[in-house]
Amino acid sequence: MSDLVKFSVTDEAIQEYRDKYTGLSMDQDDGYKLIQAAIRDMVSVRTGVEAFRKEKKAPLLEASKFLDTEAKRITKELQVIEDELKSKKKVVDDKKAEEKAAKAAAEEIRIANIKTAITDTLTVDPELLYSVSSESLKETLIDIQNTEIDPEYFLEFNREAAETKANTLDSISSQIIVALERERAAEDARLQAAAAEAQRLENEKAAKELADAQAELERQKKEVADAAQKVEDDKQAAIDAAEAKAKAEKEAAERKEFEAKAAKEAKEKAEAEAKAEAERKEQEAEAAAIKAKEDEEQRLANLSDAEFIDEYIHNFLHEVGYARIPGNDEITDALHNAYVDYGNVLTAISDSLKTPVVLNEG
């Protein structure tokens, strides 16, 4: 790649610049100017390299762009041809795959059918061998012995079918012997159980007869004991009844005495409470009368002479003026007129004394 483009600045030139400018220092004479000149020189070289890069890269970019576009176009045209060929090939491949799958499925079905035929016609459920009678096993043995194995149907499984049939016949034959022994043992057990049951029934019968005799003896003993107990119970009941009657009479007398005493105490208590209440009310009335008298005396003591006279005369005339004398209206009217005249007199006295005198008309 380096043969296509040659830069004017080589590695040797870079090392020369490094050797030339790395040692410059601000501390040396004209150090600032020397470094400033070196910077300008390095900027010039660097920008020259960049300009050279852009100049040489432009045609390379155009060539790369043309290369990508042309390759994409050619690839697209070739892909169309390739896809068409693949499509034609896929039709044949798919058909072959379908035929192969169908053949495999048919083969699986054929093998499954043969396996099922071997199981259904040449084998027996193991649980059935241990649960049926010897006679049923003999019938099953004969059925399997009479089952023929067709070589044209079983084909490569012909040997397996024959071996399965032989194994099944052996198993049934062995189980027939086991079933016969089991049935013989069962019959022996049944006979023993029947004998034991007969003996049990005989024993139960004897035990029941003995129990019945003992029960009858106990019943007779109980009748005698019950009769004796009834005599004692009747005797005790008579005693209990007499004691209960005496106790009831005593309790009735005590209750009557208690109720009389309670009634007497209640009456005395009520009379004492009534007496206390009367005395309390009398004391309260006396206290109220004394209080009213004291209040009235205090009120009269606070009245002026004129007020006291007015109060006294007013009360007298009020009792007389509003009194009605039955059968003598003339005297009543005269007393009333006197009361009115007295009011006028009080008014005149009040005016002369410059002291208001109020006539209470009520």
C-alpha positions as MATLAB code, in Angstrom:
seq = 'MSDLVKFSVTDEAIQEYRDKYTGLSMDQDDGYKLIQAAIRDMVSVRTGVEAFRKEKKAPLLEASKFLDTEAKRITKELQVIEDELKSKKKVVDDKKAEEKAAKAAAEEIRIANIKTAITDTLTVDPELLYSVSSESLKETLIDIQNTEIDPEYFLEFNREAAETKANTLDSISSQIIVALERERAAEDARLQAAAAEAQRLENEKAAKELADAQAELERQKKEVADAAQKVEDDKQAAIDAAEAKAKAEKEAAERKEFEAKAAKEAKEKAEAEAKAEAERKEQEAEAAAIKAKEDEEQRLANLSDAEFIDEYIHNFLHEVGYARIPGNDEITDALHNAYVDYGNVLTAISDSLKTPVVLNEG';
ca = [
       0.000    0.000    0.000;
       2.901    2.369    0.781;
       4.100    1.934   -2.837;
       0.942    3.722   -4.130;
       1.599    6.995   -2.256;
       4.933    8.480   -1.207;
       4.940   11.262    1.431;
       7.719   13.832    1.223;
       8.153   13.711    4.995;
       9.831   10.422    5.815;
      10.644    8.810    9.147;
      14.200   10.078    8.749;
      12.906   13.626    8.271;
      10.716   13.330   11.398;
      13.753   12.212   13.409;
      15.737   15.164   12.053;
      12.986   17.560   13.201;
      12.943   15.852   16.609;
      16.703   16.171   16.973;
      16.657   19.747   15.714;
      13.880   21.170   17.903;
      13.578   18.979   21.012;
      16.582   20.578   22.686;
      15.323   24.179   22.358;
      14.776   26.035   25.677;
      13.471   29.403   26.780;
      16.542   29.771   28.978;
      19.007   29.981   26.067;
      19.790   33.159   24.118;
      16.941   34.095   21.738;
      15.155   30.968   22.980;
      11.694   32.506   22.542;
      12.361   33.524   18.917;
      13.953   30.194   18.078;
      10.956   28.258   19.484;
       8.531   30.580   17.702;
      10.347   29.994   14.386;
      10.407   26.236   15.036;
       6.615   26.244   15.634;
       6.039   28.031   12.324;
       8.277   25.501   10.581;
       6.421   22.522   12.157;
       2.989   24.007   11.327;
       4.089   24.481    7.724;
       5.340   20.894    7.454;
       2.231   19.470    9.179;
      -0.271   21.411    7.012;
       1.705   20.391    3.940;
       1.294   16.739    4.916;
      -2.464   17.242    5.405;
      -2.818   18.966    2.017;
      -0.910   16.120    0.354;
      -3.211   13.570    2.070;
      -6.385   15.269    0.819;
      -4.942   15.591   -2.680;
      -4.048   11.918   -2.964;
      -7.155   10.604   -1.136;
      -9.769   12.249   -3.408;
      -9.238   10.004   -6.465;
      -8.939    6.984   -4.170;
     -12.355    7.782   -2.622;
     -13.921    8.092   -6.073;
     -12.411    4.768   -7.109;
     -13.671    3.082   -3.889;
     -17.168    4.471   -4.399;
     -17.229    3.228   -8.028;
     -15.910   -0.168   -6.882;
     -18.690   -0.580   -4.249;
     -21.481    0.533   -6.602;
     -20.380   -1.677   -9.515;
     -19.867   -4.692   -7.252;
     -23.358   -4.224   -5.760;
     -24.920   -4.063   -9.244;
     -23.107   -7.136  -10.544;
     -23.920   -9.088   -7.353;
     -27.612   -8.234   -7.683;
     -27.750   -9.503  -11.290;
     -25.927  -12.698  -10.385;
     -28.199  -13.224   -7.315;
     -31.282  -13.226   -9.568;
     -29.804  -16.056  -11.655;
     -28.689  -17.946   -8.537;
     -32.110  -17.604   -6.840;
     -33.906  -18.912   -9.925;
     -31.635  -21.977  -10.024;
     -32.090  -22.547   -6.252;
     -35.875  -22.306   -6.670;
     -35.881  -25.001   -9.341;
     -33.647  -27.206   -7.200;
     -35.842  -26.662   -4.132;
     -38.924  -28.042   -5.950;
     -37.142  -31.326   -6.552;
     -35.593  -31.382   -3.069;
     -38.972  -30.714   -1.403;
     -40.609  -33.486   -3.421;
     -37.858  -35.931   -2.471;
     -38.166  -34.899    1.200;
     -41.954  -35.385    1.112;
     -41.578  -38.812   -0.509;
     -38.940  -39.760    2.068;
     -41.098  -38.526    4.945;
     -44.165  -40.339    3.608;
     -42.151  -43.531    3.209;
     -40.763  -43.182    6.748;
     -44.268  -42.521    8.155;
     -45.661  -45.549    6.313;
     -42.799  -47.639    7.648;
     -43.450  -46.408   11.209;
     -47.141  -47.270   10.846;
     -46.299  -50.751    9.442;
     -43.892  -51.473   12.315;
     -46.339  -50.111   14.904;
     -49.126  -52.308   13.506;
     -46.894  -55.389   13.663;
     -45.835  -54.559   17.242;
     -49.494  -54.061   18.189;
     -50.450  -57.373   16.546;
     -47.714  -59.185   18.500;
     -48.888  -57.603   21.778;
     -52.610  -58.117   21.157;
     -52.502  -61.688   19.827;
     -49.403  -63.271   21.348;
     -49.140  -61.796   24.867;
     -51.264  -61.750   28.009;
     -51.638  -58.969   30.606;
     -49.316  -59.966   33.514;
     -51.925  -58.879   36.080;
     -54.448  -61.221   34.395;
     -52.142  -64.213   34.911;
     -52.300  -63.757   38.709;
     -56.008  -62.992   38.978;
     -57.856  -65.653   36.946;
     -58.576  -69.301   37.606;
     -56.600  -72.215   36.229;
     -59.494  -73.039   33.850;
     -59.369  -69.540   32.334;
     -55.609  -69.824   31.945;
     -56.024  -73.159   30.125;
     -58.484  -71.572   27.702;
     -56.078  -68.677   27.094;
     -53.241  -71.161   26.517;
     -55.250  -72.996   23.861;
     -56.194  -69.697   22.132;
     -52.536  -68.611   21.830;
     -51.441  -72.109   20.714;
     -53.994  -71.895   17.880;
     -52.815  -68.408   16.820;
     -50.779  -68.711   13.571;
     -47.846  -66.437   12.708;
     -48.068  -65.213    9.074;
     -44.476  -64.714    7.741;
     -45.676  -62.454    4.914;
     -47.244  -60.069    7.461;
     -44.655  -60.098   10.212;
     -41.674  -60.117    7.743;
     -38.507  -59.098    9.678;
     -40.467  -59.411   12.960;
     -41.394  -63.047   12.273;
     -38.717  -64.321   14.669;
     -39.740  -61.833   17.388;
     -43.380  -62.952   17.018;
     -42.413  -66.627   17.358;
     -40.256  -65.927   20.429;
     -43.014  -63.850   22.005;
     -45.546  -66.626   21.427;
     -43.232  -69.230   22.979;
     -42.503  -67.032   26.007;
     -46.196  -66.356   26.537;
     -47.060  -70.075   26.376;
     -44.290  -70.804   28.924;
     -45.582  -68.070   31.254;
     -49.182  -69.314   31.025;
     -48.104  -72.923   31.615;
     -46.102  -71.931   34.695;
     -48.959  -69.801   35.994;
     -51.454  -72.675   35.492;
     -49.384  -74.734   37.975;
     -49.311  -71.770   40.401;
     -53.083  -71.262   39.990;
     -53.782  -74.953   40.674;
     -51.703  -74.804   43.861;
     -53.406  -71.546   44.865;
     -56.873  -73.031   44.241;
     -55.967  -76.196   46.184;
     -54.716  -74.107   49.093;
     -57.849  -71.981   48.905;
     -60.063  -75.076   49.023;
     -58.145  -76.408   52.015;
     -58.506  -73.070   53.719;
     -62.229  -73.009   52.903;
     -62.738  -76.458   54.431;
     -60.772  -75.471   57.507;
     -62.744  -72.248   57.795;
     -66.031  -74.177   57.453;
     -64.993  -76.564   60.200;
     -63.880  -73.683   62.374;
     -67.163  -71.869   61.728;
     -69.156  -74.986   62.663;
     -67.170  -75.324   65.863;
     -67.621  -71.602   66.562;
     -71.392  -71.886   66.140;
     -71.468  -74.914   68.447;
     -69.408  -73.090   71.046;
     -71.624  -70.021   70.767;
     -74.736  -72.151   71.221;
     -73.341  -73.768   74.373;
     -72.151  -70.442   75.695;
     -75.576  -68.903   75.021;
     -77.372  -71.680   76.881;
     -75.049  -71.236   79.839;
     -75.466  -67.466   79.726;
     -79.263  -67.789   79.554;
     -79.261  -70.048   82.640;
     -77.067  -67.637   84.547;
     -79.224  -64.719   83.436;
     -82.373  -66.466   84.679;
     -80.727  -67.119   88.034;
     -79.661  -63.485   88.267;
     -83.194  -62.353   87.329;
     -84.702  -64.413   90.141;
     -82.151  -63.074   92.601;
     -82.947  -59.555   91.448;
     -86.694  -60.049   91.920;
     -86.111  -61.095   95.538;
     -83.719  -58.195   96.117;
     -86.116  -55.744   94.430;
     -89.023  -56.895   96.631;
     -86.920  -56.467   99.782;
     -85.715  -53.105   98.583;
     -89.290  -51.998   97.860;
     -90.275  -52.762  101.459;
     -87.346  -50.708  102.685;
     -88.085  -47.939  100.185;
     -91.779  -47.766  101.200;
     -90.782  -47.644  104.857;
     -88.257  -44.893  104.205;
     -90.753  -43.013  102.021;
     -93.291  -43.004  104.879;
     -90.620  -41.708  107.255;
     -89.502  -39.079  104.750;
     -93.138  -37.983  104.143;
     -93.796  -37.591  107.903;
     -90.571  -35.621  108.350;
     -91.346  -33.470  105.299;
     -94.869  -32.728  106.614;
     -93.529  -31.758  110.047;
     -90.848  -29.619  108.450;
     -93.405  -27.901  106.171;
     -95.731  -27.151  109.094;
     -92.839  -25.762  111.118;
     -91.664  -23.637  108.201;
     -95.248  -22.361  107.619;
     -95.558  -21.335  111.268;
     -92.143  -19.661  111.215;
     -92.983  -17.890  107.935;
     -96.337  -16.662  109.365;
     -94.606  -15.378  112.512;
     -91.906  -13.710  110.391;
     -94.472  -12.060  108.095;
     -96.479  -10.751  111.077;
     -93.339   -9.355  112.651;
     -92.255   -7.809  109.341;
     -95.702   -6.217  108.833;
     -95.616   -4.782  112.359;
     -92.110   -3.371  111.837;
     -93.118   -1.935  108.448;
     -96.193   -0.262  109.990;
     -94.143    1.190  112.851;
     -91.515    2.393  110.402;
     -94.151    4.036  108.154;
     -95.801    5.749  111.176;
     -92.410    6.982  112.392;
     -91.546    8.280  108.913;
     -94.989    9.990  108.616;
     -94.553   11.570  112.047;
     -91.039   12.745  111.163;
     -92.306   14.150  107.853;
     -95.156   16.026  109.600;
     -92.771   17.426  112.193;
     -90.367   18.451  109.424;
     -93.132   20.244  107.481;
     -94.386   21.921  110.697;
     -90.845   23.074  111.477;
     -90.433   24.341  107.933;
     -93.797   26.194  108.132;
     -92.862   27.791  111.495;
     -89.476   28.783  110.089;
     -91.141   30.259  106.984;
     -93.669   32.207  109.119;
     -90.885   33.551  111.332;
     -88.871   34.472  108.251;
     -91.887   36.195  106.648;
     -92.605   38.092  109.876;
     -88.971   39.163  110.158;
     -88.936   40.251  106.492;
     -92.186   42.227  106.973;
     -90.877   43.901  110.142;
     -87.694   44.798  108.318;
     -89.669   46.171  105.384;
     -91.906   48.292  107.665;
     -88.827   49.493  109.510;
     -87.413   50.763  106.249;
     -90.612   52.743  105.369;
     -90.929   56.517  106.030;
     -93.705   57.747  108.282;
     -95.865   58.763  105.342;
     -95.253   55.448  103.631;
     -95.990   53.556  106.815;
     -99.279   55.466  107.333;
    -100.186   54.962  103.697;
     -99.392   51.269  103.915;
    -101.405   50.818  107.095;
    -104.485   52.756  105.911;
    -104.236   51.241  102.461;
    -104.338   47.734  103.832;
    -107.265   48.559  106.051;
    -109.255   50.284  103.332;
    -108.304   47.588  100.840;
    -109.885   44.998  103.070;
    -112.906   47.235  103.706;
    -113.252   48.907  100.296;
    -113.311   45.732   98.316;
    -115.328   43.814  100.793;
    -118.885   42.963   99.864;
    -121.513   42.857  102.615;
    -124.098   40.283  101.575;
    -127.627   41.717  101.362;
    -126.540   45.351  101.948;
    -125.207   46.992   98.809;
    -125.626   50.534  100.263;
    -123.059   49.949  103.047;
    -120.690   48.337  100.561;
    -120.937   51.336   98.195;
    -120.404   53.741  101.094;
    -117.210   51.961  102.167;
    -115.940   52.011   98.601;
    -116.602   55.745   98.259;
    -114.750   56.302  101.540;
    -111.759   54.440  100.114;
    -111.776   56.696   97.023;
    -112.069   59.848   99.151;
    -109.113   58.656  101.223;
    -107.085   58.400   98.055;
    -107.858   61.980   97.216;
    -106.815   63.053  100.744;
    -103.490   61.238  100.417;
    -102.885   62.987   97.134;
    -103.456   66.374   98.732;
    -101.133   65.496  101.636;
     -98.497   64.349   99.213;
     -98.697   67.567   97.269;
     -98.367   69.631  100.400;
     -95.396   67.592  101.713;
     -93.772   67.408   98.254;
     -93.491   63.658   98.875;
     -95.117   61.289   96.397;
     -97.669   59.095   97.991;
     -98.713   56.099   95.903;
    -102.093   54.644   96.502;
    -101.943   50.910   95.933;
    -105.189   50.028   94.171;
    -104.432   46.420   93.994;
];
